[in-house]
Amino acid sequence: MSTTGALAGSEDFKPVAEAVVGDSWVDREAGVVYAKGIGTHANSDIVYRLDPADVRFSATVGVDDFQRNSPYSSVIFQVEADGRLIYEWPVMRGDSEPQRVDLDVLGVQQLTLRVTDAGDGNNSDHADWAAPTVHRLP
Ligand SMILES: [Ca+2]
């Protein structure tokens, strides 16, 4: 997935950006470097139109490594399917463990990847969707 395939994207802080190889990633400490992902800054909405053959959405989410030592980072990751909340993880901070997301999206037409500022402002709220993938039936 890439943001160029998105229907719409919005962020409070800066344009939605493609994260690139060599950028800082959510799980460097564990030795995992993600080659692809979407780097965002809360508040952020990225909307995708799915294909009827799309069955699952997966990603690893977390605060960007760049903010590992920031006391201010606080974000909430959400996924909406046709406007219905299908995923939410409690507040993540710079030192929070990245989380694997794996969701059934069969029959979903519009998928929204959302990051909120967790209600306390968006200071240091760099949030990554690492390796975001839509799994399509062959
Ligand atoms: Ca925040």
Backbone and ligand atoms as CSV (ligand in chain L), in Angstrom:
chain,resi,resn,atom,element,x,y,z
A,1,MET,N,N,0.850,-1.193,0.000
A,1,MET,CA,C,0.000,0.000,0.000
A,1,MET,C,C,0.878,1.231,0.000
A,2,SER,N,N,0.391,2.250,-0.637
A,2,SER,CA,C,1.092,3.518,-0.584
A,2,SER,C,C,0.067,4.630,-0.489
A,3,THR,N,N,0.513,5.777,-0.048
A,3,THR,CA,C,-0.434,6.886,0.076
A,3,THR,C,C,-0.880,7.380,-1.296
A,4,THR,N,N,-0.142,7.061,-2.337
A,4,THR,CA,C,-0.566,7.490,-3.660
A,4,THR,C,C,-1.819,6.750,-4.100
A,5,GLY,N,N,-2.080,5.576,-3.481
A,5,GLY,CA,C,-3.285,4.836,-3.799
A,5,GLY,C,C,-4.465,5.222,-2.929
A,6,ALA,N,N,-4.268,6.146,-2.052
A,6,ALA,CA,C,-5.327,6.518,-1.120
A,6,ALA,C,C,-6.321,7.455,-1.775
A,7,LEU,N,N,-7.574,7.343,-1.342
A,7,LEU,CA,C,-8.602,8.256,-1.808
A,7,LEU,C,C,-8.355,9.651,-1.267
A,8,ALA,N,N,-7.977,9.700,-0.013
A,8,ALA,CA,C,-7.803,10.985,0.642
A,8,ALA,C,C,-6.864,10.826,1.817
A,9,GLY,N,N,-6.164,11.867,2.118
A,9,GLY,CA,C,-5.306,11.838,3.295
A,9,GLY,C,C,-5.279,13.209,3.921
A,10,SER,N,N,-5.288,13.257,5.223
A,10,SER,CA,C,-5.194,14.559,5.880
A,10,SER,C,C,-4.417,14.421,7.170
A,11,GLU,N,N,-3.700,15.461,7.468
A,11,GLU,CA,C,-2.949,15.498,8.713
A,11,GLU,C,C,-2.986,16.910,9.251
A,12,ASP,N,N,-2.896,17.025,10.560
A,12,ASP,CA,C,-2.859,18.352,11.150
A,12,ASP,C,C,-1.500,19.015,10.945
A,13,PHE,N,N,-0.469,18.210,10.870
A,13,PHE,CA,C,0.877,18.756,11.036
A,13,PHE,C,C,1.624,18.970,9.731
A,14,LYS,N,N,1.521,18.025,8.825
A,14,LYS,CA,C,2.263,18.105,7.564
A,14,LYS,C,C,1.579,17.180,6.576
A,15,PRO,N,N,1.923,17.261,5.296
A,15,PRO,CA,C,1.307,16.339,4.344
A,15,PRO,C,C,1.637,14.887,4.689
A,16,VAL,N,N,0.701,13.998,4.404
A,16,VAL,CA,C,0.967,12.577,4.594
A,16,VAL,C,C,2.153,12.194,3.721
A,17,ALA,N,N,3.104,11.543,4.317
A,17,ALA,CA,C,4.344,11.258,3.600
A,17,ALA,C,C,4.598,9.767,3.506
A,18,GLU,N,N,5.187,9.360,2.403
A,18,GLU,CA,C,5.695,8.009,2.316
A,18,GLU,C,C,6.931,7.919,3.205
A,19,ALA,N,N,6.956,6.965,4.073
A,19,ALA,CA,C,8.192,6.711,4.798
A,19,ALA,C,C,9.115,5.941,3.856
A,20,VAL,N,N,10.379,6.149,3.977
A,20,VAL,CA,C,11.307,5.534,3.029
A,20,VAL,C,C,12.331,4.687,3.763
A,21,VAL,N,N,12.969,3.821,3.009
A,21,VAL,CA,C,14.036,3.006,3.580
A,21,VAL,C,C,15.076,3.926,4.192
A,22,GLY,N,N,15.502,3.625,5.380
A,22,GLY,CA,C,16.483,4.466,6.048
A,22,GLY,C,C,15.838,5.455,6.995
A,23,ASP,N,N,14.526,5.602,6.880
A,23,ASP,CA,C,13.811,6.417,7.849
A,23,ASP,C,C,13.819,5.661,9.180
A,24,SER,N,N,13.487,6.357,10.219
A,24,SER,CA,C,13.443,5.675,11.502
A,24,SER,C,C,12.136,4.901,11.612
A,25,TRP,N,N,12.200,3.782,12.305
A,25,TRP,CA,C,11.069,2.880,12.308
A,25,TRP,C,C,10.616,2.528,13.699
A,26,VAL,N,N,9.478,1.862,13.760
A,26,VAL,CA,C,8.838,1.658,15.045
A,26,VAL,C,C,9.560,0.661,15.941
A,27,ASP,N,N,10.359,-0.205,15.397
A,27,ASP,CA,C,10.841,-1.306,16.218
A,27,ASP,C,C,12.329,-1.580,16.016
A,28,ARG,N,N,13.106,-0.521,15.991
A,28,ARG,CA,C,14.536,-0.696,15.756
A,28,ARG,C,C,15.196,-1.506,16.877
A,29,GLU,N,N,14.742,-1.298,18.083
A,29,GLU,CA,C,15.354,-1.962,19.228
A,29,GLU,C,C,15.263,-3.480,19.110
A,30,ALA,N,N,14.165,-3.950,18.529
A,30,ALA,CA,C,13.976,-5.386,18.364
A,30,ALA,C,C,14.698,-5.914,17.126
A,31,GLY,N,N,15.379,-5.032,16.432
A,31,GLY,CA,C,16.130,-5.469,15.270
A,31,GLY,C,C,15.298,-5.577,14.016
A,32,VAL,N,N,14.099,-5.051,14.052
A,32,VAL,CA,C,13.235,-5.117,12.881
A,32,VAL,C,C,13.277,-3.763,12.164
A,33,VAL,N,N,13.656,-3.802,10.917
A,33,VAL,CA,C,13.645,-2.585,10.113
A,33,VAL,C,C,12.632,-2.769,8.998
A,34,TYR,N,N,11.666,-1.897,8.952
A,34,TYR,CA,C,10.616,-2.008,7.944
A,34,TYR,C,C,10.994,-1.218,6.701
A,35,ALA,N,N,10.965,-1.910,5.567
A,35,ALA,CA,C,11.372,-1.262,4.317
A,35,ALA,C,C,10.279,-0.375,3.760
A,36,LYS,N,N,9.050,-0.653,4.143
A,36,LYS,CA,C,7.957,0.143,3.613
A,36,LYS,C,C,7.006,0.508,4.733
A,37,GLY,N,N,6.407,1.664,4.576
A,37,GLY,CA,C,5.443,2.061,5.567
A,37,GLY,C,C,4.940,3.448,5.287
A,38,ILE,N,N,4.043,3.872,6.142
A,38,ILE,CA,C,3.481,5.207,6.018
A,38,ILE,C,C,3.773,5.936,7.318
A,39,GLY,N,N,4.524,7.004,7.201
A,39,GLY,CA,C,4.835,7.812,8.373
A,39,GLY,C,C,3.865,8.980,8.462
A,40,THR,N,N,3.184,9.092,9.568
A,40,THR,CA,C,2.177,10.145,9.709
A,40,THR,C,C,2.436,10.959,10.967
A,41,HIS,N,N,1.668,11.997,11.103
A,41,HIS,CA,C,1.692,12.797,12.328
A,41,HIS,C,C,0.249,13.074,12.715
A,42,ALA,N,N,-0.116,12.762,13.949
A,42,ALA,CA,C,-1.496,12.972,14.398
A,42,ALA,C,C,-1.869,14.456,14.290
A,43,ASN,N,N,-3.121,14.733,13.978
A,43,ASN,CA,C,-4.203,13.769,13.676
A,43,ASN,C,C,-4.162,13.432,12.189
A,44,SER,N,N,-4.357,12.170,11.871
A,44,SER,CA,C,-4.186,11.749,10.492
A,44,SER,C,C,-5.270,10.762,10.091
A,45,ASP,N,N,-5.823,10.968,8.914
A,45,ASP,CA,C,-6.769,10.037,8.299
A,45,ASP,C,C,-6.264,9.691,6.908
A,46,ILE,N,N,-6.146,8.409,6.613
A,46,ILE,CA,C,-5.814,7.985,5.253
A,46,ILE,C,C,-6.905,7.007,4.825
A,47,VAL,N,N,-7.532,7.277,3.695
A,47,VAL,CA,C,-8.701,6.507,3.272
A,47,VAL,C,C,-8.380,5.729,2.002
A,48,TYR,N,N,-8.673,4.433,2.030
A,48,TYR,CA,C,-8.468,3.574,0.864
A,48,TYR,C,C,-9.787,2.997,0.389
A,49,ARG,N,N,-9.939,2.893,-0.918
A,49,ARG,CA,C,-11.060,2.165,-1.510
A,49,ARG,C,C,-10.589,0.732,-1.737
A,50,LEU,N,N,-11.267,-0.230,-1.139
A,50,LEU,CA,C,-10.840,-1.618,-1.274
A,50,LEU,C,C,-11.542,-2.300,-2.444
A,51,ASP,N,N,-10.916,-3.367,-2.910
A,51,ASP,CA,C,-11.454,-4.206,-3.976
A,51,ASP,C,C,-12.296,-5.320,-3.339
A,52,PRO,N,N,-13.331,-5.790,-4.007
A,52,PRO,CA,C,-14.131,-6.882,-3.438
A,52,PRO,C,C,-13.309,-8.138,-3.131
A,53,ALA,N,N,-12.153,-8.290,-3.773
A,53,ALA,CA,C,-11.316,-9.462,-3.524
A,53,ALA,C,C,-10.367,-9.265,-2.341
A,54,ASP,N,N,-10.402,-8.097,-1.724
A,54,ASP,CA,C,-9.523,-7.843,-0.582
A,54,ASP,C,C,-10.106,-8.503,0.675
A,55,VAL,N,N,-9.285,-9.284,1.366
A,55,VAL,CA,C,-9.792,-10.060,2.493
A,55,VAL,C,C,-9.226,-9.656,3.854
A,56,ARG,N,N,-7.975,-9.199,3.896
A,56,ARG,CA,C,-7.395,-8.833,5.175
A,56,ARG,C,C,-6.531,-7.582,5.023
A,57,PHE,N,N,-6.421,-6.857,6.136
A,57,PHE,CA,C,-5.475,-5.744,6.203
A,57,PHE,C,C,-4.527,-6.027,7.357
A,58,SER,N,N,-3.244,-5.883,7.106
A,58,SER,CA,C,-2.288,-6.075,8.189
A,58,SER,C,C,-1.245,-4.964,8.183
A,59,ALA,N,N,-0.694,-4.709,9.337
A,59,ALA,CA,C,0.358,-3.696,9.499
A,59,ALA,C,C,0.941,-3.866,10.894
A,60,THR,N,N,2.023,-3.179,11.140
A,60,THR,CA,C,2.536,-3.043,12.504
A,60,THR,C,C,2.524,-1.555,12.823
A,61,VAL,N,N,1.924,-1.220,13.959
A,61,VAL,CA,C,1.761,0.192,14.276
A,61,VAL,C,C,2.558,0.560,15.528
A,62,GLY,N,N,3.000,1.808,15.540
A,62,GLY,CA,C,3.714,2.288,16.708
A,62,GLY,C,C,4.195,3.703,16.510
A,63,VAL,N,N,4.662,4.282,17.600
A,63,VAL,CA,C,5.272,5.607,17.537
A,63,VAL,C,C,6.635,5.476,16.874
A,64,ASP,N,N,6.957,6.423,16.014
A,64,ASP,CA,C,8.218,6.366,15.284
A,64,ASP,C,C,9.410,6.384,16.248
A,65,ASP,N,N,10.436,5.632,15.859
A,65,ASP,CA,C,11.677,5.566,16.629
A,65,ASP,C,C,12.254,6.938,16.966
A,66,PHE,N,N,12.027,7.876,16.063
A,66,PHE,CA,C,12.532,9.237,16.244
A,66,PHE,C,C,12.057,9.823,17.569
A,67,GLN,N,N,10.903,9.360,18.039
A,67,GLN,CA,C,10.314,9.895,19.273
A,67,GLN,C,C,10.470,8.941,20.455
A,68,ARG,N,N,11.377,7.995,20.316
A,68,ARG,CA,C,11.523,6.961,21.355
A,68,ARG,C,C,11.705,7.560,22.756
A,69,ASN,N,N,12.482,8.625,22.836
A,69,ASN,CA,C,12.784,9.192,24.154
A,69,ASN,C,C,11.959,10.427,24.483
A,70,SER,N,N,10.981,10.703,23.642
A,70,SER,CA,C,10.154,11.882,23.902
A,70,SER,C,C,9.133,11.582,24.990
A,71,PRO,N,N,9.013,12.469,25.968
A,71,PRO,CA,C,7.981,12.265,26.995
A,71,PRO,C,C,6.613,12.722,26.519
A,72,TYR,N,N,6.546,13.277,25.307
A,72,TYR,CA,C,5.295,13.908,24.865
A,72,TYR,C,C,4.485,13.046,23.899
A,73,SER,N,N,5.108,12.088,23.238
A,73,SER,CA,C,4.380,11.309,22.229
A,73,SER,C,C,3.225,10.547,22.866
A,74,SER,N,N,2.059,10.674,22.268
A,74,SER,CA,C,0.897,9.897,22.707
A,74,SER,C,C,-0.099,9.868,21.551
A,75,VAL,N,N,-0.357,8.677,21.056
A,75,VAL,CA,C,-1.259,8.538,19.913
A,75,VAL,C,C,-2.174,7.334,20.121
A,76,ILE,N,N,-3.294,7.359,19.414
A,76,ILE,CA,C,-4.184,6.204,19.380
A,76,ILE,C,C,-4.383,5.808,17.921
A,77,PHE,N,N,-4.120,4.541,17.624
A,77,PHE,CA,C,-4.333,4.013,16.278
A,77,PHE,C,C,-5.741,3.440,16.177
A,78,GLN,N,N,-6.405,3.784,15.083
A,78,GLN,CA,C,-7.745,3.252,14.830
A,78,GLN,C,C,-7.849,2.846,13.365
A,79,VAL,N,N,-8.695,1.858,13.118
A,79,VAL,CA,C,-9.045,1.492,11.744
A,79,VAL,C,C,-10.558,1.460,11.651
A,80,GLU,N,N,-11.088,2.110,10.617
A,80,GLU,CA,C,-12.523,2.094,10.376
A,80,GLU,C,C,-12.814,1.381,9.069
A,81,ALA,N,N,-13.876,0.584,9.079
A,81,ALA,CA,C,-14.358,-0.096,7.886
A,81,ALA,C,C,-15.733,0.465,7.558
A,82,ASP,N,N,-15.820,1.181,6.452
A,82,ASP,CA,C,-17.074,1.842,6.064
A,82,ASP,C,C,-17.650,2.647,7.236
A,83,GLY,N,N,-16.795,3.335,7.932
A,83,GLY,CA,C,-17.225,4.212,9.010
A,83,GLY,C,C,-17.417,3.533,10.355
A,84,ARG,N,N,-17.193,2.230,10.405
A,84,ARG,CA,C,-17.378,1.471,11.648
A,84,ARG,C,C,-15.998,1.144,12.230
A,85,LEU,N,N,-15.833,1.428,13.512
A,85,LEU,CA,C,-14.543,1.172,14.165
A,85,LEU,C,C,-14.304,-0.334,14.292
A,86,ILE,N,N,-13.229,-0.832,13.693
A,86,ILE,CA,C,-12.931,-2.264,13.790
A,86,ILE,C,C,-11.609,-2.523,14.511
A,87,TYR,N,N,-10.864,-1.451,14.800
A,87,TYR,CA,C,-9.616,-1.641,15.542
A,87,TYR,C,C,-9.291,-0.372,16.304
A,88,GLU,N,N,-8.905,-0.568,17.559
A,88,GLU,CA,C,-8.389,0.562,18.331
A,88,GLU,C,C,-7.427,0.014,19.368
A,89,TRP,N,N,-6.259,0.658,19.464
A,89,TRP,CA,C,-5.299,0.261,20.488
A,89,TRP,C,C,-5.175,1.404,21.495
A,90,PRO,N,N,-5.102,1.072,22.795
A,90,PRO,CA,C,-4.973,2.134,23.801
A,90,PRO,C,C,-3.753,3.025,23.530
A,91,VAL,N,N,-3.661,4.104,24.238
A,91,VAL,CA,C,-2.631,5.116,23.988
A,91,VAL,C,C,-1.239,4.486,23.879
A,92,MET,N,N,-0.546,4.810,22.788
A,92,MET,CA,C,0.832,4.373,22.610
A,92,MET,C,C,1.746,5.574,22.765
A,93,ARG,N,N,2.898,5.327,23.396
A,93,ARG,CA,C,3.890,6.384,23.601
A,93,ARG,C,C,5.213,5.971,22.963
A,94,GLY,N,N,6.210,6.826,23.103
A,94,GLY,CA,C,7.482,6.579,22.437
A,94,GLY,C,C,8.107,5.255,22.813
A,95,ASP,N,N,7.878,4.811,24.038
A,95,ASP,CA,C,8.501,3.560,24.481
A,95,ASP,C,C,7.522,2.383,24.445
A,96,SER,N,N,6.362,2.582,23.818
A,96,SER,CA,C,5.395,1.480,23.751
A,96,SER,C,C,5.836,0.429,22.738
A,97,GLU,N,N,5.476,-0.788,23.032
A,97,GLU,CA,C,5.766,-1.900,22.129
A,97,GLU,C,C,4.906,-1.763,20.869
A,98,PRO,N,N,5.513,-1.866,19.684
A,98,PRO,CA,C,4.700,-1.848,18.457
A,98,PRO,C,C,3.694,-2.998,18.459
A,99,GLN,N,N,2.580,-2.776,17.796
A,99,GLN,CA,C,1.517,-3.779,17.787
A,99,GLN,C,C,1.216,-4.246,16.373
A,100,ARG,N,N,1.021,-5.543,16.243
A,100,ARG,CA,C,0.632,-6.138,14.978
A,100,ARG,C,C,-0.876,-5.989,14.801
A,101,VAL,N,N,-1.271,-5.496,13.643
A,101,VAL,CA,C,-2.686,-5.372,13.303
A,101,VAL,C,C,-2.983,-6.358,12.194
A,102,ASP,N,N,-4.044,-7.152,12.356
A,102,ASP,CA,C,-4.431,-8.117,11.322
A,102,ASP,C,C,-5.953,-8.213,11.345
A,103,LEU,N,N,-6.601,-7.642,10.330
A,103,LEU,CA,C,-8.047,-7.465,10.369
A,103,LEU,C,C,-8.730,-8.081,9.154
A,104,ASP,N,N,-9.916,-8.640,9.394
A,104,ASP,CA,C,-10.772,-9.122,8.321
A,104,ASP,C,C,-11.442,-7.926,7.655
A,105,VAL,N,N,-11.208,-7.742,6.360
A,105,VAL,CA,C,-11.826,-6.608,5.666
A,105,VAL,C,C,-12.687,-7.072,4.484
A,106,LEU,N,N,-13.054,-8.346,4.504
A,106,LEU,CA,C,-13.890,-8.879,3.421
A,106,LEU,C,C,-15.198,-8.088,3.340
A,107,GLY,N,N,-15.523,-7.600,2.165
A,107,GLY,CA,C,-16.771,-6.867,1.965
A,107,GLY,C,C,-16.687,-5.390,2.299
A,108,VAL,N,N,-15.538,-4.968,2.821
A,108,VAL,CA,C,-15.377,-3.552,3.172
A,108,VAL,C,C,-15.057,-2.749,1.908
A,109,GLN,N,N,-15.712,-1.611,1.760
A,109,GLN,CA,C,-15.472,-0.780,0.578
A,109,GLN,C,C,-14.472,0.335,0.857
A,110,GLN,N,N,-14.559,0.891,2.050
A,110,GLN,CA,C,-13.697,2.033,2.365
A,110,GLN,C,C,-13.007,1.801,3.703
A,111,LEU,N,N,-11.681,1.799,3.657
A,111,LEU,CA,C,-10.879,1.535,4.851
A,111,LEU,C,C,-10.166,2.818,5.263
A,112,THR,N,N,-10.334,3.191,6.514
A,112,THR,CA,C,-9.702,4.419,7.004
A,112,THR,C,C,-8.666,4.077,8.064
A,113,LEU,N,N,-7.436,4.505,7.824
A,113,LEU,CA,C,-6.360,4.362,8.808
A,113,LEU,C,C,-6.248,5.690,9.529
A,114,ARG,N,N,-6.499,5.669,10.828
A,114,ARG,CA,C,-6.578,6.922,11.583
A,114,ARG,C,C,-5.592,6.920,12.738
A,115,VAL,N,N,-4.977,8.051,12.962
A,115,VAL,CA,C,-4.180,8.256,14.178
A,115,VAL,C,C,-4.701,9.511,14.849
A,116,THR,N,N,-5.088,9.379,16.109
A,116,THR,CA,C,-5.524,10.554,16.861
A,116,THR,C,C,-4.416,10.990,17.819
A,117,ASP,N,N,-4.552,12.192,18.335
A,117,ASP,CA,C,-3.528,12.723,19.243
A,117,ASP,C,C,-3.745,12.267,20.690
A,118,ALA,N,N,-4.668,11.343,20.886
A,118,ALA,CA,C,-4.995,10.801,22.209
A,118,ALA,C,C,-5.580,11.862,23.142
A,119,GLY,N,N,-6.028,12.959,22.556
A,119,GLY,CA,C,-6.757,13.950,23.327
A,119,GLY,C,C,-5.904,14.953,24.085
A,120,ASP,N,N,-4.579,14.890,23.877
A,120,ASP,CA,C,-3.715,15.790,24.653
A,120,ASP,C,C,-2.822,16.648,23.757
A,121,GLY,N,N,-3.290,16.890,22.532
A,121,GLY,CA,C,-2.465,17.661,21.607
A,121,GLY,C,C,-1.535,16.752,20.821
A,122,ASN,N,N,-0.959,17.298,19.729
A,122,ASN,CA,C,-0.207,16.419,18.830
A,122,ASN,C,C,1.303,16.606,18.897
A,123,ASN,N,N,1.785,17.193,19.971
A,123,ASN,CA,C,3.226,17.344,20.147
A,123,ASN,C,C,3.927,15.987,20.093
A,124,SER,N,N,4.901,15.858,19.200
A,124,SER,CA,C,5.736,14.650,19.080
A,124,SER,C,C,4.957,13.412,18.651
A,125,ASP,N,N,3.777,13.600,18.079
A,125,ASP,CA,C,2.932,12.455,17.739
A,125,ASP,C,C,3.254,11.884,16.354
A,126,HIS,N,N,4.479,11.413,16.195
A,126,HIS,CA,C,4.887,10.754,14.953
A,126,HIS,C,C,4.433,9.298,15.015
A,127,ALA,N,N,3.597,8.890,14.081
A,127,ALA,CA,C,3.002,7.552,14.144
A,127,ALA,C,C,3.212,6.819,12.827
A,128,ASP,N,N,3.638,5.560,12.919
A,128,ASP,CA,C,3.955,4.779,11.719
A,128,ASP,C,C,3.008,3.608,11.528
A,129,TRP,N,N,2.599,3.434,10.275
A,129,TRP,CA,C,1.949,2.198,9.842
A,129,TRP,C,C,3.024,1.441,9.063
A,130,ALA,N,N,3.691,0.518,9.707
A,130,ALA,CA,C,4.782,-0.202,9.053
A,130,ALA,C,C,4.248,-1.397,8.275
A,131,ALA,N,N,4.804,-1.589,7.096
A,131,ALA,CA,C,4.435,-2.702,6.225
A,131,ALA,C,C,2.924,-2.844,6.072
A,132,PRO,N,N,2.212,-1.769,5.779
A,132,PRO,CA,C,0.758,-1.896,5.619
A,132,PRO,C,C,0.448,-2.691,4.361
A,133,THR,N,N,-0.389,-3.698,4.512
A,133,THR,CA,C,-0.639,-4.619,3.399
A,133,THR,C,C,-2.107,-4.992,3.322
A,134,VAL,N,N,-2.671,-4.910,2.115
A,134,VAL,CA,C,-3.998,-5.466,1.876
A,134,VAL,C,C,-3.796,-6.804,1.172
A,135,HIS,N,N,-4.369,-7.839,1.761
A,135,HIS,CA,C,-4.227,-9.195,1.237
A,135,HIS,C,C,-5.407,-9.491,0.325
A,136,ARG,N,N,-5.131,-9.778,-0.932
A,136,ARG,CA,C,-6.169,-9.957,-1.934
A,136,ARG,C,C,-6.224,-11.407,-2.389
A,137,LEU,N,N,-7.434,-11.893,-2.581
A,137,LEU,CA,C,-7.591,-13.241,-3.109
A,137,LEU,C,C,-6.990,-13.314,-4.503
A,138,PRO,N,N,-6.375,-14.455,-4.837
A,138,PRO,CA,C,-5.759,-14.560,-6.176
A,138,PRO,C,C,-6.827,-14.576,-7.275
L,1,CA,CA,CA,-0.700,13.318,21.740
